[in-house]
Amino acid sequence: MLWVGYKISRVSGENDWIRMKSMKKSIFKASFEESLNLEDDGLRKLQQEQHDKTAKFFKNGHASLWFRIRSFILSLIFPVGFNFFLLIVSMEFHESKTLTLPIAKQETLTVNVFLILVLIWLSFVVIGKWVKRAYLLPYRYQFHVFTFLVWFILEIDLVVFDILLANLSTAEIIAIYGIMMIATYMLFTIALAGLRKLMYAEVSEDTFLNKIAKMISLYGMAILGIGIIIKHILGIFSLDVSTSIKAFGFLLLWIFCNIVVLAVSAFIGLPYFLQAYYKWKYPEEYRNWEGKSVEEWYGKQYLKKHKELLKNE
């Protein structure tokens, strides 16, 4: 009887291990049929509307002349212009004599940092030129939009870091960034669990680590914020109450902007670009499923170097 009980326990344990292993199936290993479930993602559909509008500007693997001109102008205004404006704002903050909030003497967002970020973003643009398949071109354009948002929020973070450095203790700054990292972990954990459930019909279990992270992300920032504002009101930072409240409101706004960008990346960007990956992985299956001709799907420019694809027509 003991031997039978041991065998049953061992088999049960092995089944649990297999089940746990299958629950961790990568989001990049779905079959074509499983990847089609991404079509049912509600938040991805929000990005799909913009995708369809962008796709109209691409024909036969080429962007229209008007779209190229518009993209160039928008790139100068938004990715380059807005981020350069933040650099100017940072420099003005450090040179200002009337700024009510103290700011660190040493700038984090310098001209050199700005130029490095410009080169990184332009490198993504140049690398993206290697993507020639017509059906991937709208995804390439949207990728540059998402990287601009990340670049923009990163520069804001650098400016805010200078303000935090002059107003909060090292422990408080570490606590703020720590909680934001935990919130980032939670957002992407929830997004990945949702994608696995959508594609593989998996039901994820809430682990002890996830429960702890969820509690910290929900209540940690509120507790920390209350502590900081009380500290200000007591006059430890030698600021008046009104300035303290303004500073706390500024801090909340900054955190909110970061959370919004992270949420957009996790719940809209991730499933959207994941679908692009599966279209790249199963090009013919998706072409047939969407009812496109070889020329419509790949574009004339791409087919000139891959004439073997014409046999699939």
C-alpha positions as CSV (number, residue, x, y, z in Angstrom):
1,M,0.0,0.0,0.0
2,L,2.9,2.4,0.8
3,W,4.4,1.6,-2.6
4,V,1.2,2.3,-4.4
5,G,0.8,5.5,-2.4
6,Y,4.3,6.5,-3.4
7,K,3.7,5.8,-7.1
8,I,0.5,7.8,-7.1
9,S,2.2,10.7,-5.3
10,R,5.1,10.5,-7.8
11,V,2.8,10.5,-10.8
12,S,0.8,13.4,-9.4
13,G,4.0,15.3,-8.8
14,E,5.1,14.7,-12.4
15,N,1.8,15.8,-13.7
16,D,2.0,19.0,-11.7
17,W,5.5,19.6,-13.0
18,I,4.4,19.0,-16.6
19,R,1.4,21.3,-16.1
20,M,3.5,24.1,-14.6
21,K,6.0,23.7,-17.4
22,S,3.3,24.0,-20.0
23,M,1.9,27.1,-18.3
24,K,5.3,28.8,-18.9
25,K,5.1,28.2,-22.7
26,S,6.8,31.0,-24.5
27,I,4.6,33.5,-26.3
28,F,6.9,33.1,-29.3
29,K,6.2,29.4,-29.8
30,A,2.6,29.4,-30.9
31,S,1.4,27.6,-34.0
32,F,-0.3,29.6,-36.8
33,E,-3.7,28.6,-35.5
34,E,-2.8,29.7,-32.0
35,S,-1.4,33.0,-33.2
36,L,-4.7,33.8,-34.8
37,N,-6.2,34.2,-31.3
38,L,-4.3,37.5,-31.1
39,E,-7.0,38.9,-33.4
40,D,-9.4,38.7,-30.4
41,D,-7.2,40.9,-28.2
42,G,-9.4,44.0,-27.5
43,L,-6.6,46.4,-26.8
44,R,-4.6,45.3,-29.8
45,K,-7.6,46.3,-31.9
46,L,-7.2,49.9,-30.8
47,Q,-3.7,49.9,-32.4
48,Q,-5.1,48.0,-35.4
49,E,-7.2,51.0,-36.4
50,Q,-4.1,53.1,-36.6
51,H,-2.3,50.3,-38.4
52,D,-5.0,50.2,-41.1
53,K,-4.7,53.9,-41.7
54,T,-0.9,53.7,-42.0
55,A,-1.1,50.7,-44.3
56,K,-3.1,52.8,-46.9
57,F,0.1,54.8,-47.5
58,F,2.1,51.8,-48.5
59,K,1.5,50.2,-51.9
60,N,3.7,47.5,-53.6
61,G,6.2,47.8,-50.8
62,H,6.7,51.6,-51.2
63,A,5.5,54.5,-49.1
64,S,3.8,57.3,-51.0
65,L,5.8,60.5,-51.6
66,W,3.3,62.5,-49.4
67,F,3.7,59.9,-46.6
68,R,7.5,60.2,-46.8
69,I,7.4,64.0,-46.6
70,R,4.9,63.9,-43.8
71,S,7.0,61.4,-41.8
72,F,10.1,63.5,-42.2
73,I,8.4,66.6,-41.0
74,L,6.8,64.8,-38.1
75,S,10.1,63.3,-37.2
76,L,11.7,66.7,-37.0
77,I,8.7,68.0,-34.9
78,F,8.1,65.1,-32.5
79,P,11.1,62.7,-31.9
80,V,13.8,65.3,-32.5
81,G,12.0,68.6,-31.8
82,F,10.1,67.5,-28.6
83,N,13.2,65.8,-27.1
84,F,15.4,68.8,-28.0
85,F,12.9,71.0,-26.3
86,L,13.2,68.9,-23.1
87,L,17.0,69.4,-23.3
88,I,16.4,73.2,-23.4
89,V,14.0,73.0,-20.5
90,S,16.5,71.0,-18.5
91,M,19.2,73.6,-19.1
92,E,16.8,76.4,-18.2
93,F,15.9,74.7,-15.0
94,H,19.5,74.4,-13.9
95,E,20.3,78.1,-14.8
96,S,17.0,79.5,-13.4
97,K,17.2,81.7,-10.2
98,T,13.4,81.7,-9.7
99,L,12.7,78.0,-9.7
100,T,10.7,77.2,-6.6
101,L,11.9,73.6,-6.3
102,P,15.6,72.9,-5.7
103,I,17.4,71.0,-8.5
104,A,20.7,69.2,-8.6
105,K,23.6,71.2,-9.7
106,Q,24.9,68.6,-12.1
107,E,22.7,68.0,-15.2
108,T,21.8,64.4,-16.0
109,L,20.2,65.3,-19.4
110,T,23.2,66.8,-21.1
111,V,23.8,67.6,-24.8
112,N,26.0,64.5,-25.1
113,V,23.2,62.3,-23.6
114,F,20.7,63.8,-26.0
115,L,22.9,63.2,-29.0
116,I,23.5,59.5,-27.9
117,L,19.7,59.0,-27.7
118,V,19.2,60.7,-31.1
119,L,21.8,58.3,-32.6
120,I,20.1,55.3,-31.0
121,W,16.7,56.2,-32.3
122,L,18.1,56.9,-35.8
123,S,19.9,53.6,-35.7
124,F,16.5,51.9,-35.2
125,V,15.2,53.8,-38.2
126,V,18.2,52.8,-40.3
127,I,17.9,49.1,-39.2
128,G,14.2,49.2,-40.0
129,K,15.0,50.0,-43.6
130,W,16.1,46.3,-43.9
131,V,12.4,45.4,-43.4
132,K,11.2,45.2,-47.0
133,R,8.1,43.0,-46.9
134,A,5.1,45.1,-47.7
135,Y,2.9,43.6,-44.9
136,L,5.5,44.5,-42.3
137,L,6.0,48.2,-43.3
138,P,3.1,49.6,-41.2
139,Y,4.5,47.7,-38.2
140,R,8.0,49.3,-38.9
141,Y,6.5,52.7,-38.9
142,Q,4.5,52.1,-35.6
143,F,7.7,50.7,-34.0
144,H,9.4,54.1,-34.5
145,V,6.4,55.8,-32.9
146,F,6.7,53.5,-29.8
147,T,10.5,54.0,-29.6
148,F,9.9,57.8,-29.7
149,L,7.5,57.5,-26.7
150,V,10.1,55.6,-24.8
151,W,12.8,58.1,-25.7
152,F,10.5,61.0,-24.7
153,I,9.6,59.5,-21.3
154,L,13.2,58.6,-20.6
155,E,14.3,62.3,-21.1
156,I,11.5,63.4,-18.8
157,D,12.7,60.9,-16.2
158,L,16.3,62.3,-16.4
159,V,15.0,65.8,-15.8
160,V,12.8,64.7,-12.9
161,F,15.7,62.7,-11.4
162,D,17.7,66.0,-11.0
163,I,14.7,67.4,-9.1
164,L,14.3,64.3,-6.9
165,L,18.0,64.2,-6.2
166,A,17.8,67.7,-4.6
167,N,14.6,67.2,-2.7
168,L,14.5,63.6,-1.4
169,S,16.9,61.4,0.4
170,T,18.7,58.5,-1.3
171,A,16.5,56.0,0.4
172,E,13.3,57.7,-0.8
173,I,14.5,57.9,-4.4
174,I,15.5,54.2,-4.3
175,A,12.1,53.4,-2.8
176,I,10.3,55.3,-5.6
177,Y,12.2,53.6,-8.4
178,G,11.9,50.2,-6.7
179,I,8.2,50.5,-6.5
180,M,8.0,51.6,-10.1
181,M,10.1,48.6,-11.2
182,I,7.8,46.3,-9.3
183,A,4.8,48.0,-11.0
184,T,6.6,47.4,-14.4
185,Y,7.0,43.8,-13.5
186,M,3.4,43.5,-12.6
187,L,2.1,45.2,-15.7
188,F,4.1,42.9,-18.0
189,T,3.4,39.8,-16.0
190,I,-0.3,40.5,-16.3
191,A,0.1,41.3,-20.0
192,L,2.0,38.1,-20.7
193,A,-0.4,36.0,-18.7
194,G,-3.3,37.5,-20.7
195,L,-1.5,36.7,-24.0
196,R,-0.8,33.1,-22.9
197,K,-4.4,32.6,-21.9
198,L,-5.6,34.1,-25.2
199,M,-3.3,32.0,-27.4
200,Y,-3.0,28.7,-25.4
201,A,-6.1,28.9,-23.2
202,E,-3.8,28.8,-20.2
203,V,-5.1,29.7,-16.7
204,S,-2.2,31.2,-14.8
205,E,-2.0,30.8,-11.0
206,D,-1.1,33.7,-8.8
207,T,2.3,32.9,-7.3
208,F,3.4,34.1,-3.9
209,L,5.9,36.5,-5.6
210,N,3.2,38.0,-7.8
211,K,0.9,38.5,-4.8
212,I,3.7,40.3,-2.9
213,A,4.6,42.5,-6.0
214,K,0.9,43.3,-6.5
215,M,0.5,44.5,-2.9
216,I,3.7,46.6,-3.1
217,S,2.6,48.2,-6.4
218,L,-0.9,48.9,-5.1
219,Y,-0.1,50.2,-1.6
220,G,3.6,51.0,-1.6
221,M,3.5,54.2,-3.6
222,A,0.5,55.5,-1.5
223,I,2.3,54.8,1.8
224,L,5.5,56.3,0.4
225,G,3.7,59.4,-0.9
226,I,1.9,60.0,2.4
227,G,5.3,59.8,4.2
228,I,6.9,62.2,1.8
229,I,4.2,64.8,2.0
230,I,4.1,64.6,5.9
231,K,7.8,65.0,5.9
232,H,7.4,68.2,3.8
233,I,4.7,69.6,6.0
234,L,6.8,69.1,9.1
235,G,9.3,71.4,7.4
236,I,12.2,68.9,7.1
237,F,13.0,70.2,3.6
238,S,12.6,73.8,4.7
239,L,9.8,74.3,2.1
240,D,6.4,75.8,2.8
241,V,3.2,73.7,2.7
242,S,2.0,75.0,-0.6
243,T,5.3,74.2,-2.3
244,S,5.3,70.8,-0.7
245,I,1.9,70.0,-2.1
246,K,2.9,71.2,-5.5
247,A,6.0,69.1,-5.4
248,F,3.9,66.0,-4.4
249,G,1.5,66.7,-7.2
250,F,4.4,67.0,-9.6
251,L,5.7,63.7,-8.3
252,L,2.3,61.9,-8.8
253,L,2.0,63.3,-12.3
254,W,5.5,62.0,-13.3
255,I,4.7,58.6,-11.9
256,F,1.3,58.6,-13.7
257,C,3.0,59.4,-17.1
258,N,5.5,56.5,-16.6
259,I,2.7,54.1,-15.7
260,V,0.7,55.1,-18.8
261,V,3.6,54.6,-21.1
262,L,4.4,51.2,-19.5
263,A,0.7,50.2,-19.7
264,V,0.5,51.2,-23.4
265,S,3.7,49.2,-24.1
266,A,2.5,46.1,-22.2
267,F,-1.1,45.9,-23.2
268,I,-1.1,47.5,-26.7
269,G,2.4,47.5,-28.1
270,L,3.3,43.9,-27.0
271,P,0.3,42.1,-28.6
272,Y,0.5,44.4,-31.7
273,F,4.2,43.6,-32.4
274,L,3.8,40.0,-31.4
275,Q,1.3,39.7,-34.2
276,A,3.9,41.2,-36.5
277,Y,6.4,38.5,-35.4
278,Y,3.9,35.7,-36.2
279,K,3.2,37.3,-39.6
280,W,6.9,37.2,-40.2
281,K,7.1,33.6,-39.0
282,Y,4.0,32.3,-40.9
283,P,3.9,34.7,-44.0
284,E,2.2,32.4,-46.4
285,E,-0.4,31.1,-43.9
286,Y,-1.3,34.7,-43.0
287,R,-1.3,35.7,-46.7
288,N,-3.8,33.0,-47.5
289,W,-5.9,33.8,-44.4
290,E,-6.1,37.5,-45.3
291,G,-6.8,36.6,-48.9
292,K,-4.0,38.7,-50.4
293,S,-2.1,38.1,-53.6
294,V,1.7,37.5,-53.5
295,E,2.3,41.0,-54.9
296,E,-0.1,42.7,-52.4
297,W,1.5,40.8,-49.5
298,Y,5.2,41.1,-50.3
299,G,5.3,44.1,-52.6
300,K,7.0,44.4,-56.0
301,Q,10.3,45.6,-54.5
302,Y,10.7,42.6,-52.3
303,L,9.6,40.1,-55.0
304,K,12.4,41.4,-57.3
305,K,14.9,39.7,-55.0
306,H,12.7,36.8,-54.1
307,K,11.1,35.6,-57.3
308,E,10.7,32.1,-55.9
309,L,7.7,33.4,-54.0
310,L,5.8,34.0,-57.2
311,K,5.3,30.2,-57.4
312,N,3.0,30.5,-54.4
313,E,0.4,32.5,-56.4
